[in-house]
Amino acid sequence: MYKNLVYGVNTLVPLADESKVPYINFDNAATTPPFISVMDKINDFCPYYSSVHRGTGYKSILSTQLYEQARNIVLDFVKGDPSYHTVIFLQNTTQAINKLSYRLMDEIQDDIVLSTYMEHHSNDLPWRYRYNTDYVDLDNSGRLSLEHLEYLLKKYKGKVKLLTVTGASNVTGYINPIHEMAELAHRYGSKILVDGAQLIPHHPVDLKPVGHPQHIDYIVFSGHKMYAPFGTGVLIAPKNKFEKGISEYIGGGTVDLVTPKEVRWLPPPYREEAGTPNLLGVIALIESINTLQRLNMEKISKYEKDLTRYTLENIKTVPNLILYDDEDIENKVSILSFNIQGLYHETVAIALALEEGIAVRNGCFCAQPYIQKLLNISMDNIDKYKENEDFPRPGTVRISYGLYNNHKEIDNFIDLLKRIGNNIEYYHLKYRKPSF
């Protein structure tokens, strides 16, 4: 539908027989290709690229204005409040979560952070190694259990200070009811952080007004998952959370006054953005946001759900398929995970690449606890992985669509999957190891 808007979609890649075909990218949950508009904007701006903040030359003034205007564009995209929120530009979602984890230490101290068994490692590890953590469990379909969330909130009797949850799973695509979870968290005295890396590019997001019981307190996301490369992440948070204390990363651009005996820090967000800002990354992000808004996030979401629906209808015809999905399409983004019975997940992924140029991802997707639960991996098996590096690791094959994918690509994918499912021994012998 939107293929003409995306850079590099007609790139030819080699197959096992040395022929070349157009690349089919079903690995958008990892990284999306850039919008053409993003690349054009970068090229158009480069003659004016200069230092941000304090420069008096025309190019520096222009660069600073664009950089600062970007904060309000980001807030508008998620319905934030410029008078209440600050927008901190970082390298990616992972750095944004780590920054917040560091900066909340004085506030949370010996209290509790609730994570979930659905999280990407980036929204788990920064919390488990700094705080007392507990985890919201899954229901039988692999979705988060709101009953268990409320149980934990009651159990800790007001000591839960933060609930940190993915907006959409990078394994199954399940969209979590973040506003319902926010209301529960607030009822029991907690704040909520939403990891929006998989949600923001595919689904409209509204933080809701400050003071609303379903307001989202913190949200993070990355440009490289929304058609904007060049390494920009975003942390949106209340300004007052960063008015005291010292950033974990300090240096030039963070201070108002430095003497041999004293340091006076700038207000947020500046005190959190040490060093020369990634201006080109921010310009890429803003152009991506402008493009997504022109296209309309509701329409994008509807189109991608149609691709998912079409895939689910057709993938069931694949022999020996194991699908990890509850088929609630309205409450998921365009991510599906599966296996072929009798074939290692890596073998399937390699075959897709070398037979038809179809890029997918396989493994645990930096979400090992979630995969372990979805696949019912026992602790005995986990011990075997720890003892023997050659023991086959659990995982699935993941497909993840972007707004530029289409039904014809899915048809090619399903046709090849059928061939694989009907010829397990052949593909097992042929593609045990990659051979580009």
N, C-alpha and C positions, 0 to 999 in steps of 0.2 A: 504493500500500500504506500509506503513512504521510502521506497528503495532509492529514489532519485535524490534523497536528502542526505544520504550517508556516504562517507568517503570509503573507497576501496572495495565496494561490494562486488565488483566484476573482476577482482584479482584472480588470476589463474594459479593453481597449485598442482604439484605433481602427485600422481597416484603410483601404486605399486607397479603397474605395467609401463610406467614412464610417460604415459599420456598426461595431459593437463585438463583440468576442469575448473569452472568458477567455484571459488570457496563458498561453502555454506556454513555460516557461523551460528552455531547453536550453543555458544558458550558466553552469552552476554551477561550472565550473573557474575562472571569473573571480571570482565572488562568489555566495554562496548567500543566499537569503532567510532571515530569522531563524526559529528555532523559536518557537511561541506560548509555550512554557514560558520561554524566554529573556526575551521581552517582559514576561510576567507577573512574573517574578522581579525584573526591573529596576524595574517599577512598585511592587511590594511593598516593595522595599528603599529606594526613594528617600526616604521619610520619615525614614530613619535615616542617609542619606548624610552623611558628614562627612570631616574630614581624617584621613589615614593617618599613623601614627607620631607618638608623643610627645604627642598630645592627651590630656587627663585627663577630658574629658567622656564620658558614657556612649556617645553616638553615635560619637565618635572611637575609643573603645576597641573597640566592636563592629566598626567599619569596618576597623580595624587587624587584628583577629582574623581576619575573613573574608579579607582580603587575604593574610595570611601562611598561613592554612590552604590557600589555593588552590594554593600551591606543591606541597604533598604530593599534592593531588588530581591535578594535572598529571602528577607523577612516577608515580603509581599507574596512570594511563591508559596510559603507555608502558613500564611495568615498570622505572622508574628506581629508584635507590638514594638515599634521603634523606641517608644518611651520607656519600655520595661526590659526588653531583651538586648543582649549584645550578640554580635556575630563575630566569631573568631575564626580567621582563616588559618588552616594548617595544611599538612601534607596529604592526609587521607582520613578515613573514618577511624582507623586504628589509633592514630596519633590524637584525634579528638577525644576518644574514650579514655586514653591514657592520661591526657591533660586533666579531664574532669575527675578521674579517679585520684590523681595526685592532689588536686585543689580542694577536694572534699574531706581530706583526712582530718583536719581540725574539727570539722562539723560533725562527722560521723563517729570518729574515734572507736569506742568499744561497742557501738551499736551494730545493727545488722544490715547487710545488703542482700536483697533477694535477686538472684539471677534465675535462669531457667535452663532446662535440659535441651532446649532448642537452639541455644545461642552459638554463633560463630565464636571461635576462640578469642577473638579480639574484644568480645563483650562478655568474656568470662574471666580470662587470666588476669587482667588488670584489677579485678575486684577480688578474686580468691586469694591473691598474694598480698593484699593490703588490708583486707577487712574480714570480719566474721561473716561468712556467706552461707546461704542455704539456697535450695533450688526448687522452683515450681516444676511439678512433674507433668507428665503427658497423660492424655486419655487413651483409650484403645485405638483411636484413629491416628494417633501421632500429633494431635493438637494439644495446646496447653490446657490444663485443667483449671478453670476458674474456681472450682470448688476447693482444689488444693491450695491455690493462691490465697483464698480467704482464710482457709485453715491456718496457713503459716502466719498471715497477718494477725490473726487472733492469738495464735500460740505465743508470739513474741511480745504481745501486750504493749504496743507502741514503740518498741525498740527498733522496728524496721524503719530506716531513714531513707532508703532508696530501693525502688524496684527498677531493674534494668532489663529491657526486653527488646527483642528484635521486632520491627514492624512487620516484616515478612521473612519467612525462613529461606535461607539460601540452599536448602536441601529439597524441600517439598513445595516451596512457594506459598505455604499457608500464611494468610494474612491474620495477624493476631488482633483481637478486639481491643486496640490500645486505649480507646476512650473509656470503655467499660472497665478496663484494668486500672486506668488513671483514677476513675471514680472510687474504686475499691481502695487503691493505695491511699488516696487523700482521706478517705473515711477513717483510716487507721493511722493517720499522721505521717505518711510516707510521701516522698516525691517519686516521680517516674522519669526515667531516661528511655527514649526510643532510639534504637539503632535503625536508622532509616535507609541504610545503604541499598537494600533490595526493594524497598517500598517506594521511595521518592521518584525513581525514574519511570515507574509503571502505574502509579495510582495517585489520585489527588490526596493531598495531606493538608489538614487544617488543625493547627495547634489549639484552637478554640480560645476565647478571650480569657485573660488573666482573671482568676477568681471563679471561673466556671468550674464546677466539680469535675469535669472531664478534661480540663486543661492539661496539655503535655508540658512538663516543666523543662525538659531538656531534649534536644534532638540532634543527631549527628548524621552526616552522609558524605559521599565522595563524588567528585566530578567525573572520575574515570569510569564510573558505572552508569553515567548519564550523558554519554556522547561528548565528553569534554576532557581530553587528556591534559597533560602538563602538570599533574600532581597537586590537586587542591582538595582539601577536606574542609568541612564546616562543622563548627560547634555553635549551637544556638542555646543560650542560657540566660537566666536573669542577671542583669548587670551587677547586682549587689553581691553575687557569689564570688566576684573577682575584685572587689574593691579593697579587700584586705589580704594579707599574706603575700607570698612571693611565688612567682611562676617557677616551675621545674626547669625552665629553659630561659636563661636571662642573658642580657647583653645589649648591644646597640638597638635603639628604637624603643626601649622599654622604660626609659627614665626621664624624669623632669629635671633632676639636679643630682650631681655626683660631686662630692668633695672627698678629701682623704679620709674623712671620718663618718660620712653620712651619704645615704642614698635615698632619694625621694622618687617614688615610682609614678609613672603616668597612670591615668585611670584606664579601666578596661574599655575597649579590647586591646589597646596598644601595649599594655604591660605584659600581655600574653603572646605577642607576636615579635619575638626577638629576631634581629637580623633583617636583611633586605627582603621585603615581601615578594612573594611569587606573583607578580603582577600579571604575567601572561597566563598563568593558571587561572587566576580570578577572572580575567577577561574571557577566557574560554568557558568557564563555568557560567558566567552571566549570559553569554550568547546562547549557550545550551538552554538555559532557563527561558530566555526570550523565545527561542524556537519551540520548545515544548509548550509554552503558553499560547503561541500562535496556533499550534496544532490542536490544542485543547486536551488537557490531561484526561478528561472524561472519555473523549473519543479514542485516545490512545489506549486507555484501559479496556474499553469495549472491544477494540480491534484485537488486542493481545489475548483477551479472554476467548474470542472467537477462534484464534489459532490454537489455544489450549483445548477448547472443546472439540475442535476438528481432530486434533491429535489423539485425544482420549477415545473418540469414537472409532478411530482407525487402528490404533495401536493394539487393541484387544484381539485383532486378527493375527497378531504375531505369535507363532508357536513358541511354547516354553517361556513366555513372558511372565515376569514377576513385577508388578507395578505397586509402588509405594505412594498411594494417592487415595483420598476419600471421595474424589470427583465433585467436591463442592466448589465449582468453578468460580462462583461469585465471590468467594472468600479466599482467593489465592491469586498470586501473580503468576506469570507465565513460566513456571519452573516445574519440571517433572523429573522424578528419579525412578529408575527401573533396573532390573537385572535380567539376563537370559539364563534360565536354569541350565547348569552344566558348563557354563562359560565364565571365566574370570572377568570381572568388570573391565579390567585394563585391556583384555583381548578384544572385547566388544568395541571399546573406544578406538583402539588402533585400527580395527577392521573398518569402522565407519570413515576414518580419516583416509585410509589407503585405498579403499574401494570407490568412494564417491566424493572425497574432499569435504566430508562433514565433520566439523569441529565440535566436539562435546567435551565434557570433563568427567573424570572418574575418580573414585576414591572416597574420602570422607569430607572434603570441601571445608576444611578447618572447622569441623563441627563433629568431632569424634564421639562425644557422649550421645549426641542425637542419633547418629548412625548406629551406634551400639544398641540403643534402645529400639530403633526401627527394625533392625535385623535380629533382635533378640540374641545378641552376642553374650555368652556367659563369661563370668570372671575367669573360669578355667581356660577358655580360649584366649582371653586377654593376657593371661599369664604365659601362654604359649608364644604369643607375639613378642612379649618382653624377653623371653628366654632364647628365641630363635629368630633372627632377623630375616631368614628365608621363608618363614612360615607365611602363607598367603594372608595378606591383610584384608579385613572386611571393607566393603564399600559398595557403591552403586554407580551407575552411569547417569549423568545428569544432562538434560537438555534445558536450555533457558533462552527464551525468545526476546528479541527486541522489536521495536515498532516497524522495522524494515524487512523482517522475515515474511514469508508468504506461503500459501498453500502448496504451490508446486514444490518448494523445497521440502515441505513436510511429506509430500507424496514420495519423493526420492528417498527420503529417510525411512519411511515405512516399508517401501519395497525392499530396500537393502536389509532392514531388520528381519523381514520375512525370510529372505535368503539365508541370513545368519541363523535364525531360529530353526530352519529346516535342515541345516547342514552343520550341526554343532561340532562334530569331530573334525570336519574339513577346516573350519575357521580356527579351531583350537590348535591344530597342527601348523597352520599357515601363519598365524599372527601371535605366537607366544611372546615374541619380542618385536619391537618396532624396527623397521628397515627402510627408512627414507633414503 
